Amino acid sequence: MVLKNNLEKSLKDFETRIRELEQSNEGLRSQFKYLEEKIKEREEESKDKQETINNLEEKIVEISV
C-alpha cells in the first residue's frame, strides 16, 4: 500500500513537472519568436543605413568628378 501511494505521488509529481516544463517551453518559444522579429527589424535597419551610406558615397563621387 505504501509503495502504491509513493508511486501515485511520484506520478502526480511527474505530471505537475511536465505541465511546468510545457509552460516554460511556451514562454521560451514566445521569447524566441520576439527575438527573431527584433533581429529582422535590425537587419532591415542595417540595410536601410547601408543604402543611405552607398547613396551618399555615390553623391560624393559625383561631386568630386
PyMOL Python script that loads the backbone (N, CA, C, O; Angstrom):
from pymol import cmd

cmd.read_pdbstr("""\
ATOM      1  N   MET A   1       0.826  -1.201   0.000  1.00  0.00           N
ATOM      2  CA  MET A   1       0.000   0.000   0.000  1.00  0.00           C
ATOM      3  C   MET A   1       0.868   1.263   0.000  1.00  0.00           C
ATOM      4  O   MET A   1       0.581   2.225  -0.712  1.00  0.00           O
ATOM      5  N   VAL A   2       1.929   1.246   0.805  1.00  0.00           N
ATOM      6  CA  VAL A   2       2.832   2.391   0.874  1.00  0.00           C
ATOM      7  C   VAL A   2       3.497   2.604  -0.478  1.00  0.00           C
ATOM      8  O   VAL A   2       3.649   3.734  -0.942  1.00  0.00           O
ATOM      9  N   LEU A   3       3.892   1.491  -1.106  1.00  0.00           N
ATOM     10  CA  LEU A   3       4.528   1.574  -2.418  1.00  0.00           C
ATOM     11  C   LEU A   3       3.574   2.183  -3.438  1.00  0.00           C
ATOM     12  O   LEU A   3       3.969   3.017  -4.252  1.00  0.00           O
ATOM     13  N   LYS A   4       2.320   1.762  -3.385  1.00  0.00           N
ATOM     14  CA  LYS A   4       1.315   2.292  -4.309  1.00  0.00           C
ATOM     15  C   LYS A   4       1.141   3.795  -4.093  1.00  0.00           C
ATOM     16  O   LYS A   4       1.075   4.559  -5.056  1.00  0.00           O
ATOM     17  N   ASN A   5       1.068   4.212  -2.844  1.00  0.00           N
ATOM     18  CA  ASN A   5       0.920   5.634  -2.531  1.00  0.00           C
ATOM     19  C   ASN A   5       2.133   6.430  -3.016  1.00  0.00           C
ATOM     20  O   ASN A   5       1.999   7.530  -3.553  1.00  0.00           O
ATOM     21  N   ASN A   6       3.316   5.849  -2.814  1.00  0.00           N
ATOM     22  CA  ASN A   6       4.534   6.522  -3.270  1.00  0.00           C
ATOM     23  C   ASN A   6       4.549   6.651  -4.788  1.00  0.00           C
ATOM     24  O   ASN A   6       4.924   7.691  -5.331  1.00  0.00           O
ATOM     25  N   LEU A   7       4.137   5.579  -5.466  1.00  0.00           N
ATOM     26  CA  LEU A   7       4.093   5.612  -6.930  1.00  0.00           C
ATOM     27  C   LEU A   7       3.075   6.634  -7.429  1.00  0.00           C
ATOM     28  O   LEU A   7       3.336   7.364  -8.385  1.00  0.00           O
ATOM     29  N   GLU A   8       1.917   6.682  -6.777  1.00  0.00           N
ATOM     30  CA  GLU A   8       0.892   7.653  -7.171  1.00  0.00           C
ATOM     31  C   GLU A   8       1.395   9.079  -6.953  1.00  0.00           C
ATOM     32  O   GLU A   8       1.171   9.957  -7.786  1.00  0.00           O
ATOM     33  N   LYS A   9       2.069   9.302  -5.839  1.00  0.00           N
ATOM     34  CA  LYS A   9       2.615  10.633  -5.569  1.00  0.00           C
ATOM     35  C   LYS A   9       3.686  10.984  -6.599  1.00  0.00           C
ATOM     36  O   LYS A   9       3.728  12.105  -7.106  1.00  0.00           O
ATOM     37  N   SER A  10       4.548  10.020  -6.902  1.00  0.00           N
ATOM     38  CA  SER A  10       5.586  10.262  -7.907  1.00  0.00           C
ATOM     39  C   SER A  10       4.966  10.583  -9.258  1.00  0.00           C
ATOM     40  O   SER A  10       5.430  11.480  -9.963  1.00  0.00           O
ATOM     41  N   LEU A  11       3.924   9.855  -9.617  1.00  0.00           N
ATOM     42  CA  LEU A  11       3.242  10.100 -10.886  1.00  0.00           C
ATOM     43  C   LEU A  11       2.649  11.505 -10.916  1.00  0.00           C
ATOM     44  O   LEU A  11       2.785  12.216 -11.911  1.00  0.00           O
ATOM     45  N   LYS A  12       1.995  11.904  -9.835  1.00  0.00           N
ATOM     46  CA  LYS A  12       1.426  13.254  -9.771  1.00  0.00           C
ATOM     47  C   LYS A  12       2.526  14.311  -9.852  1.00  0.00           C
ATOM     48  O   LYS A  12       2.366  15.336 -10.515  1.00  0.00           O
ATOM     49  N   ASP A  13       3.641  14.052  -9.172  1.00  0.00           N
ATOM     50  CA  ASP A  13       4.766  14.989  -9.224  1.00  0.00           C
ATOM     51  C   ASP A  13       5.307  15.115 -10.649  1.00  0.00           C
ATOM     52  O   ASP A  13       5.608  16.212 -11.121  1.00  0.00           O
ATOM     53  N   PHE A  14       5.424  13.965 -11.323  1.00  0.00           N
ATOM     54  CA  PHE A  14       5.904  13.987 -12.710  1.00  0.00           C
ATOM     55  C   PHE A  14       4.935  14.735 -13.617  1.00  0.00           C
ATOM     56  O   PHE A  14       5.355  15.511 -14.476  1.00  0.00           O
ATOM     57  N   GLU A  15       3.647  14.505 -13.429  1.00  0.00           N
ATOM     58  CA  GLU A  15       2.645  15.196 -14.249  1.00  0.00           C
ATOM     59  C   GLU A  15       2.714  16.702 -14.024  1.00  0.00           C
ATOM     60  O   GLU A  15       2.625  17.487 -14.968  1.00  0.00           O
ATOM     61  N   THR A  16       2.872  17.092 -12.766  1.00  0.00           N
ATOM     62  CA  THR A  16       2.996  18.517 -12.441  1.00  0.00           C
ATOM     63  C   THR A  16       4.241  19.101 -13.094  1.00  0.00           C
ATOM     64  O   THR A  16       4.205  20.189 -13.670  1.00  0.00           O
ATOM     65  N   ARG A  17       5.338  18.366 -12.997  1.00  0.00           N
ATOM     66  CA  ARG A  17       6.603  18.844 -13.585  1.00  0.00           C
ATOM     67  C   ARG A  17       6.491  18.960 -15.101  1.00  0.00           C
ATOM     68  O   ARG A  17       7.012  19.906 -15.692  1.00  0.00           O
ATOM     69  N   ILE A  18       5.816  18.007 -15.727  1.00  0.00           N
ATOM     70  CA  ILE A  18       5.618  18.059 -17.182  1.00  0.00           C
ATOM     71  C   ILE A  18       4.832  19.306 -17.559  1.00  0.00           C
ATOM     72  O   ILE A  18       5.183  19.995 -18.517  1.00  0.00           O
ATOM     73  N   ARG A  19       3.770  19.602 -16.812  1.00  0.00           N
ATOM     74  CA  ARG A  19       2.983  20.816 -17.092  1.00  0.00           C
ATOM     75  C   ARG A  19       3.841  22.069 -16.930  1.00  0.00           C
ATOM     76  O   ARG A  19       3.763  22.993 -17.740  1.00  0.00           O
ATOM     77  N   GLU A  20       4.658  22.093 -15.883  1.00  0.00           N
ATOM     78  CA  GLU A  20       5.543  23.246 -15.669  1.00  0.00           C
ATOM     79  C   GLU A  20       6.515  23.412 -16.831  1.00  0.00           C
ATOM     80  O   GLU A  20       6.745  24.523 -17.307  1.00  0.00           O
ATOM     81  N   LEU A  21       7.082  22.296 -17.282  1.00  0.00           N
ATOM     82  CA  LEU A  21       8.031  22.353 -18.398  1.00  0.00           C
ATOM     83  C   LEU A  21       7.347  22.783 -19.692  1.00  0.00           C
ATOM     84  O   LEU A  21       7.928  23.519 -20.489  1.00  0.00           O
ATOM     85  N   GLU A  22       6.122  22.328 -19.898  1.00  0.00           N
ATOM     86  CA  GLU A  22       5.381  22.739 -21.095  1.00  0.00           C
ATOM     87  C   GLU A  22       5.124  24.243 -21.078  1.00  0.00           C
ATOM     88  O   GLU A  22       5.250  24.911 -22.104  1.00  0.00           O
ATOM     89  N   GLN A  23       4.766  24.772 -19.911  1.00  0.00           N
ATOM     90  CA  GLN A  23       4.537  26.213 -19.798  1.00  0.00           C
ATOM     91  C   GLN A  23       5.832  26.983 -20.024  1.00  0.00           C
ATOM     92  O   GLN A  23       5.844  28.014 -20.697  1.00  0.00           O
ATOM     93  N   SER A  24       6.906  26.480 -19.463  1.00  0.00           N
ATOM     94  CA  SER A  24       8.202  27.120 -19.652  1.00  0.00           C
ATOM     95  C   SER A  24       8.592  27.094 -21.122  1.00  0.00           C
ATOM     96  O   SER A  24       9.111  28.076 -21.654  1.00  0.00           O
ATOM     97  N   ASN A  25       8.341  25.975 -21.768  1.00  0.00           N
ATOM     98  CA  ASN A  25       8.650  25.824 -23.182  1.00  0.00           C
ATOM     99  C   ASN A  25       7.862  26.842 -24.015  1.00  0.00           C
ATOM    100  O   ASN A  25       8.402  27.437 -24.948  1.00  0.00           O
ATOM    101  N   GLU A  26       6.591  27.036 -23.674  1.00  0.00           N
ATOM    102  CA  GLU A  26       5.776  28.027 -24.383  1.00  0.00           C
ATOM    103  C   GLU A  26       6.361  29.421 -24.204  1.00  0.00           C
ATOM    104  O   GLU A  26       6.416  30.208 -25.149  1.00  0.00           O
ATOM    105  N   GLY A  27       6.794  29.717 -22.988  1.00  0.00           N
ATOM    106  CA  GLY A  27       7.402  31.019 -22.723  1.00  0.00           C
ATOM    107  C   GLY A  27       8.676  31.214 -23.527  1.00  0.00           C
ATOM    108  O   GLY A  27       8.922  32.294 -24.063  1.00  0.00           O
ATOM    109  N   LEU A  28       9.484  30.166 -23.608  1.00  0.00           N
ATOM    110  CA  LEU A  28      10.729  30.255 -24.375  1.00  0.00           C
ATOM    111  C   LEU A  28      10.444  30.421 -25.861  1.00  0.00           C
ATOM    112  O   LEU A  28      11.134  31.176 -26.546  1.00  0.00           O
ATOM    113  N   ARG A  29       9.434  29.720 -26.359  1.00  0.00           N
ATOM    114  CA  ARG A  29       9.060  29.879 -27.772  1.00  0.00           C
ATOM    115  C   ARG A  29       8.638  31.314 -28.057  1.00  0.00           C
ATOM    116  O   ARG A  29       8.996  31.892 -29.083  1.00  0.00           O
ATOM    117  N   SER A  30       7.873  31.875 -27.132  1.00  0.00           N
ATOM    118  CA  SER A  30       7.414  33.250 -27.290  1.00  0.00           C
ATOM    119  C   SER A  30       8.603  34.214 -27.304  1.00  0.00           C
ATOM    120  O   SER A  30       8.658  35.123 -28.132  1.00  0.00           O
ATOM    121  N   GLN A  31       9.541  34.016 -26.396  1.00  0.00           N
ATOM    122  CA  GLN A  31      10.730  34.870 -26.351  1.00  0.00           C
ATOM    123  C   GLN A  31      11.566  34.707 -27.615  1.00  0.00           C
ATOM    124  O   GLN A  31      12.090  35.686 -28.147  1.00  0.00           O
ATOM    125  N   PHE A  32      11.689  33.482 -28.092  1.00  0.00           N
ATOM    126  CA  PHE A  32      12.462  33.211 -29.295  1.00  0.00           C
ATOM    127  C   PHE A  32      11.834  33.912 -30.497  1.00  0.00           C
ATOM    128  O   PHE A  32      12.533  34.504 -31.319  1.00  0.00           O
ATOM    129  N   LYS A  33      10.512  33.838 -30.587  1.00  0.00           N
ATOM    130  CA  LYS A  33       9.811  34.491 -31.695  1.00  0.00           C
ATOM    131  C   LYS A  33      10.028  36.008 -31.631  1.00  0.00           C
ATOM    132  O   LYS A  33      10.271  36.646 -32.655  1.00  0.00           O
ATOM    133  N   TYR A  34       9.942  36.574 -30.438  1.00  0.00           N
ATOM    134  CA  TYR A  34      10.164  38.003 -30.247  1.00  0.00           C
ATOM    135  C   TYR A  34      11.573  38.387 -30.698  1.00  0.00           C
ATOM    136  O   TYR A  34      11.761  39.387 -31.391  1.00  0.00           O
ATOM    137  N   LEU A  35      12.560  37.583 -30.297  1.00  0.00           N
ATOM    138  CA  LEU A  35      13.944  37.875 -30.672  1.00  0.00           C
ATOM    139  C   LEU A  35      14.156  37.751 -32.178  1.00  0.00           C
ATOM    140  O   LEU A  35      14.902  38.535 -32.765  1.00  0.00           O
ATOM    141  N   GLU A  36      13.506  36.775 -32.805  1.00  0.00           N
ATOM    142  CA  GLU A  36      13.605  36.649 -34.263  1.00  0.00           C
ATOM    143  C   GLU A  36      13.073  37.906 -34.948  1.00  0.00           C
ATOM    144  O   GLU A  36      13.671  38.403 -35.903  1.00  0.00           O
ATOM    145  N   GLU A  37      11.943  38.414 -34.450  1.00  0.00           N
ATOM    146  CA  GLU A  37      11.360  39.627 -35.021  1.00  0.00           C
ATOM    147  C   GLU A  37      12.300  40.821 -34.836  1.00  0.00           C
ATOM    148  O   GLU A  37      12.462  41.636 -35.744  1.00  0.00           O
ATOM    149  N   LYS A  38      12.914  40.918 -33.661  1.00  0.00           N
ATOM    150  CA  LYS A  38      13.854  42.013 -33.406  1.00  0.00           C
ATOM    151  C   LYS A  38      15.058  41.921 -34.340  1.00  0.00           C
ATOM    152  O   LYS A  38      15.532  42.938 -34.846  1.00  0.00           O
ATOM    153  N   ILE A  39      15.549  40.711 -34.569  1.00  0.00           N
ATOM    154  CA  ILE A  39      16.686  40.527 -35.480  1.00  0.00           C
ATOM    155  C   ILE A  39      16.307  40.979 -36.880  1.00  0.00           C
ATOM    156  O   ILE A  39      17.089  41.656 -37.548  1.00  0.00           O
ATOM    157  N   LYS A  40      15.114  40.610 -37.328  1.00  0.00           N
ATOM    158  CA  LYS A  40      14.663  41.026 -38.664  1.00  0.00           C
ATOM    159  C   LYS A  40      14.574  42.547 -38.754  1.00  0.00           C
ATOM    160  O   LYS A  40      14.973  43.142 -39.755  1.00  0.00           O
ATOM    161  N   GLU A  41      14.048  43.171 -37.699  1.00  0.00           N
ATOM    162  CA  GLU A  41      13.956  44.633 -37.683  1.00  0.00           C
ATOM    163  C   GLU A  41      15.344  45.261 -37.783  1.00  0.00           C
ATOM    164  O   GLU A  41      15.551  46.203 -38.549  1.00  0.00           O
ATOM    165  N   ARG A  42      16.283  44.742 -37.016  1.00  0.00           N
ATOM    166  CA  ARG A  42      17.650  45.276 -37.034  1.00  0.00           C
ATOM    167  C   ARG A  42      18.300  45.071 -38.396  1.00  0.00           C
ATOM    168  O   ARG A  42      19.020  45.942 -38.885  1.00  0.00           O
ATOM    169  N   GLU A  43      18.043  43.912 -39.008  1.00  0.00           N
ATOM    170  CA  GLU A  43      18.606  43.658 -40.336  1.00  0.00           C
ATOM    171  C   GLU A  43      18.062  44.668 -41.341  1.00  0.00           C
ATOM    172  O   GLU A  43      18.805  45.165 -42.188  1.00  0.00           O
ATOM    173  N   GLU A  44      16.773  44.972 -41.250  1.00  0.00           N
ATOM    174  CA  GLU A  44      16.169  45.970 -42.140  1.00  0.00           C
ATOM    175  C   GLU A  44      16.784  47.341 -41.898  1.00  0.00           C
ATOM    176  O   GLU A  44      17.108  48.063 -42.841  1.00  0.00           O
ATOM    177  N   GLU A  45      16.943  47.692 -40.626  1.00  0.00           N
ATOM    178  CA  GLU A  45      17.559  48.980 -40.295  1.00  0.00           C
ATOM    179  C   GLU A  45      18.975  49.048 -40.861  1.00  0.00           C
ATOM    180  O   GLU A  45      19.384  50.068 -41.415  1.00  0.00           O
ATOM    181  N   SER A  46      19.708  47.963 -40.717  1.00  0.00           N
ATOM    182  CA  SER A  46      21.081  47.925 -41.231  1.00  0.00           C
ATOM    183  C   SER A  46      21.098  48.072 -42.745  1.00  0.00           C
ATOM    184  O   SER A  46      21.947  48.771 -43.299  1.00  0.00           O
ATOM    185  N   LYS A  47      20.155  47.408 -43.414  1.00  0.00           N
ATOM    186  CA  LYS A  47      20.077  47.522 -44.879  1.00  0.00           C
ATOM    187  C   LYS A  47      19.788  48.958 -45.283  1.00  0.00           C
ATOM    188  O   LYS A  47      20.422  49.501 -46.188  1.00  0.00           O
ATOM    189  N   ASP A  48      18.825  49.567 -44.603  1.00  0.00           N
ATOM    190  CA  ASP A  48      18.468  50.953 -44.914  1.00  0.00           C
ATOM    191  C   ASP A  48      19.661  51.885 -44.690  1.00  0.00           C
ATOM    192  O   ASP A  48      19.933  52.765 -45.507  1.00  0.00           O
ATOM    193  N   LYS A  49      20.360  51.685 -43.589  1.00  0.00           N
ATOM    194  CA  LYS A  49      21.526  52.527 -43.304  1.00  0.00           C
ATOM    195  C   LYS A  49      22.615  52.314 -44.347  1.00  0.00           C
ATOM    196  O   LYS A  49      23.257  53.270 -44.782  1.00  0.00           O
ATOM    197  N   GLN A  50      22.824  51.068 -44.750  1.00  0.00           N
ATOM    198  CA  GLN A  50      23.843  50.787 -45.753  1.00  0.00           C
ATOM    199  C   GLN A  50      23.474  51.418 -47.089  1.00  0.00           C
ATOM    200  O   GLN A  50      24.340  51.941 -47.790  1.00  0.00           O
ATOM    201  N   GLU A  51      22.199  51.373 -47.444  1.00  0.00           N
ATOM    202  CA  GLU A  51      21.749  52.019 -48.683  1.00  0.00           C
ATOM    203  C   GLU A  51      21.990  53.522 -48.627  1.00  0.00           C
ATOM    204  O   GLU A  51      22.433  54.121 -49.607  1.00  0.00           O
ATOM    205  N   THR A  52      21.702  54.128 -47.486  1.00  0.00           N
ATOM    206  CA  THR A  52      21.934  55.559 -47.316  1.00  0.00           C
ATOM    207  C   THR A  52      23.418  55.874 -47.470  1.00  0.00           C
ATOM    208  O   THR A  52      23.790  56.835 -48.144  1.00  0.00           O
ATOM    209  N   ILE A  53      24.251  55.069 -46.849  1.00  0.00           N
ATOM    210  CA  ILE A  53      25.705  55.269 -46.964  1.00  0.00           C
ATOM    211  C   ILE A  53      26.138  55.148 -48.416  1.00  0.00           C
ATOM    212  O   ILE A  53      26.905  55.976 -48.908  1.00  0.00           O
ATOM    213  N   ASN A  54      25.654  54.125 -49.102  1.00  0.00           N
ATOM    214  CA  ASN A  54      26.015  53.932 -50.510  1.00  0.00           C
ATOM    215  C   ASN A  54      25.581  55.123 -51.364  1.00  0.00           C
ATOM    216  O   ASN A  54      26.330  55.582 -52.227  1.00  0.00           O
ATOM    217  N   ASN A  55      24.370  55.618 -51.116  1.00  0.00           N
ATOM    218  CA  ASN A  55      23.876  56.778 -51.866  1.00  0.00           C
ATOM    219  C   ASN A  55      24.744  58.012 -51.612  1.00  0.00           C
ATOM    220  O   ASN A  55      25.069  58.756 -52.537  1.00  0.00           O
ATOM    221  N   LEU A  56      25.109  58.217 -50.357  1.00  0.00           N
ATOM    222  CA  LEU A  56      25.957  59.363 -50.027  1.00  0.00           C
ATOM    223  C   LEU A  56      27.332  59.229 -50.678  1.00  0.00           C
ATOM    224  O   LEU A  56      27.888  60.206 -51.179  1.00  0.00           O
ATOM    225  N   GLU A  57      27.871  58.017 -50.666  1.00  0.00           N
ATOM    226  CA  GLU A  57      29.171  57.800 -51.306  1.00  0.00           C
ATOM    227  C   GLU A  57      29.095  58.091 -52.804  1.00  0.00           C
ATOM    228  O   GLU A  57      30.010  58.684 -53.373  1.00  0.00           O
ATOM    229  N   GLU A  58      28.005  57.673 -53.434  1.00  0.00           N
ATOM    230  CA  GLU A  58      27.829  57.939 -54.869  1.00  0.00           C
ATOM    231  C   GLU A  58      27.762  59.440 -55.131  1.00  0.00           C
ATOM    232  O   GLU A  58      28.350  59.932 -56.094  1.00  0.00           O
ATOM    233  N   LYS A  59      27.048  60.164 -54.278  1.00  0.00           N
ATOM    234  CA  LYS A  59      26.944  61.615 -54.448  1.00  0.00           C
ATOM    235  C   LYS A  59      28.306  62.284 -54.276  1.00  0.00           C
ATOM    236  O   LYS A  59      28.648  63.217 -55.002  1.00  0.00           O
ATOM    237  N   ILE A  60      29.073  61.796 -53.310  1.00  0.00           N
ATOM    238  CA  ILE A  60      30.413  62.352 -53.090  1.00  0.00           C
ATOM    239  C   ILE A  60      31.275  62.126 -54.321  1.00  0.00           C
ATOM    240  O   ILE A  60      31.999  63.022 -54.754  1.00  0.00           O
ATOM    241  N   VAL A  61      31.196  60.931 -54.881  1.00  0.00           N
ATOM    242  CA  VAL A  61      31.976  60.622 -56.081  1.00  0.00           C
ATOM    243  C   VAL A  61      31.535  61.522 -57.231  1.00  0.00           C
ATOM    244  O   VAL A  61      32.375  62.024 -57.978  1.00  0.00           O
ATOM    245  N   GLU A  62      30.231  61.732 -57.382  1.00  0.00           N
ATOM    246  CA  GLU A  62      29.712  62.589 -58.457  1.00  0.00           C
ATOM    247  C   GLU A  62      30.198  64.028 -58.280  1.00  0.00           C
ATOM    248  O   GLU A  62      30.575  64.689 -59.247  1.00  0.00           O
ATOM    249  N   ILE A  63      30.185  64.496 -57.050  1.00  0.00           N
ATOM    250  CA  ILE A  63      30.613  65.867 -56.772  1.00  0.00           C
ATOM    251  C   ILE A  63      32.114  66.007 -57.014  1.00  0.00           C
ATOM    252  O   ILE A  63      32.576  67.039 -57.502  1.00  0.00           O
ATOM    253  N   SER A  64      32.861  64.978 -56.676  1.00  0.00           N
ATOM    254  CA  SER A  64      34.317  65.012 -56.825  1.00  0.00           C
ATOM    255  C   SER A  64      34.741  65.038 -58.285  1.00  0.00           C
ATOM    256  O   SER A  64      35.809  65.552 -58.616  1.00  0.00           O
ATOM    257  N   VAL A  65      33.922  64.495 -59.142  1.00  0.00           N
ATOM    258  CA  VAL A  65      34.307  64.384 -60.557  1.00  0.00           C
ATOM    259  C   VAL A  65      34.092  65.657 -61.276  1.00  0.00           C
ATOM    260  O   VAL A  65      34.362  65.743 -62.473  1.00  0.00           O
TER     261      VAL A  65
END
""", "prot")
cmd.dss("prot")
cmd.show_as("cartoon", "prot")
cmd.util.cbc("prot")
cmd.orient("prot")
